[in-house]
């Protein structure tokens, strides 16, 4: 009969876990210690394991050596050993292991690895498949090296996370000189102690593929920001994170110009520039408005970018958007002030499509659009704004909207009177598609539509999620006005 001691329970747990022959072996929080890792690697066949998770187990360099010397781990691709006590010696034996050549990811977050162990992993000639290396919350930068590992960085290494260490200018310069960063696509240096001199050295590094660079929460000033913005080695950067540093307005402007250049380079295709969800805010729109690359843009989408009327005013005043035909401003809270800024600018003489869905616009903003010079609109989306019945009256009676072919007005609090005004409109003579779902239209509005003589070109009418009743469904089926529609959604 087996004794019920902690060691016996651990033996049974390891035996049962390995016996399942699962490709993922998750042994987090087992409090194995080095003895448990030695037991696991010496007496268990781990040839089926592809992902091994040993986080939070109190493992030191001794346990790391046991892993490195285990021949049955030759098929292991993911090694998770975060939140242990592994230092430089443990990192070095893993780097030198002849049994771990299939590893693609090593997670050493929250251990005790210094510069020597980290560089051994990066330059290992045995870990030829390694693509992702996590070294956040270690001891990088605690002690400056005087001797560095020979050889180039692993050409397959794409992702390196050095966040929340003690990396300073001198250490960063040393790392740059060793060529450790050359193959990377993603480099995270956030929450360190990097100043301008370190960033200047980084900007001089001959990056080949870097497209994500994180430098948030450091001590970078204007000189560092200028060095990054002027670097000829960062031409592939698509995402640059510089929040919470020390540069002032000039440095911010240069970095934002750099970001905009890269965003335009990445997202501009055949005259269509989609910058949705880029968190540009007002500063980003200011930089975008300065960009001469906008001159060939015909369609610009800025959905969900957290700007207000100030940012929109910058775009509206840009001299580079005179060829714009379609503008999507959805999900930005610029409200009526933004609409006024947009409508007063002479920037968009050829604008045919405008989307201001969910922008906090009231009836004053719509009236500003009605009085604007945007008289070539063919598609207008004002959905998700609190406009009420007055919107239908403004749209129905204004010559500015006479060219509309598609009008989207779902969730605008339109009721019977608003729908009646639209139904009787002679100004909307070209309107082919009208979408009014998720409003409060009832049988009186439907009756008004069935009797009205406006909207002669209407083909598609969307009335879903309004106030339907037996009488309204009778109208939908029997009224000639409804039955001759090409498409009725109710």
GISULRA-V367619 format. One line per field, one symbol per residue. ss: DSSP state (a for helix, b for strand, c for the rest). psi: psi as a letter, one per 40 degrees, with the letter a starting at -180 (. if undefined). burial: I if it has 16 or more other ideal C-beta (glycine too) atoms within 10 Angstrom, else O. Layout:
ss: ???
psi: ???
burial: ???
This chain:
ss: cccccaaaaaaaaaaaaaaccccbbbccccccaaaaaaaaaaacccccccbbbcccccccaaaaaaaaccaaaccccbbbcccccccaaaaaaaaaccccccccbbbcccccccaaaaaaaacccccccccbbbccccccccccccccccccccccccbbbcccccccaaaaaaaaaacccccccbbbcccccccaaaaaaaaccccccccbbbcccccccaaaaaaaaaccccccccbbbcccccccaaaaaaaaaaaaaaaaaaabbccbbbccccccaaaaaaaaaacaaaaaccbbbcccccccaaaaaaaacccccccccbbbccccccaaaaaaaaaaccccccccbbbcccccccaaaaaaaaccccccccbbbcccccccaaaaaaaaacaaaccccbbbcccccccaaaaaaaacccccccccbbbcccccccaaaaaaaaaccccccccbbbcccccccaaaaaaaaacaaaacccbbbc
psi: hhigiddddddddddddddefidhhhfifefdadddddddddeihfeehdhhhfifefhaddddddddehdeeeehdhhhfifafhaddddddddeheefeehdhhhfhfafhaddddddddehedgeehdhhhfifafhedhhiehiiiiiiheehdhhhfifafhadddddddddeededeidhhhfifafhaddddddddehgidehehhhfifafhaddddddddeheefeehdhhhfifaeiaddddddddddddddddddehhfehhhfhfefdaddddddddeheeedehdhhhfhgefiaddddddddeheefeehdhhheifhgeaddddddddeifdgdehdhhhfhfefhaddddddddeiegeehdhhhfieigdaddddddddehddeeehdhhhfifefhaddddddddehddfeehdhhhfifafhaddddddddeieafdehdhhhfifagiidddddddddhddddeidhhh.
burial: OOOOOOOOOIIOOIOOIIOOOOOOIOIOOIOIIIOIIIIIIOOIOIOOIIOIIIIIIIIIIIIIIIIIIIOOIOIIIIIIIIIIIIIIIIIIIIIOIOIIIIIIIIIIIIIIIIIIIIIIIIIIOIIOOIIIIIIIIIIIIOOOOOOIIOOOIIOOIIIIIIIIIOIIIOIIIIIIOIIIIIIIIIIIIIIIIIIIIIIIIIIOIOIOOIIIIIIIIIIIIIOIIIIIIOIOIIOOIOOIOIOOIOIOOOIIIIIIIIIIIIIIOOOIOOOOIIIOOIOIIIIIIIIIIIIOIIOOIOIIIIIIIIIIIIIIIIIIOIOIIOOIIIIIIIIIOIIIIIIIIIIOIOIIOOIIIIIIIIIIIIIOIIIIIIOIOIOOIIIIIIIIIOIIIIIIIIIIOIOIIOIIIIIIIIIIIIIIIIIIIIIIIOIIOIIIIIIIIIIIIIIIIIIIIIOIOIIOOIOOIIIOIIIIOOOIOOIIOOOOIIOOOOOOOI
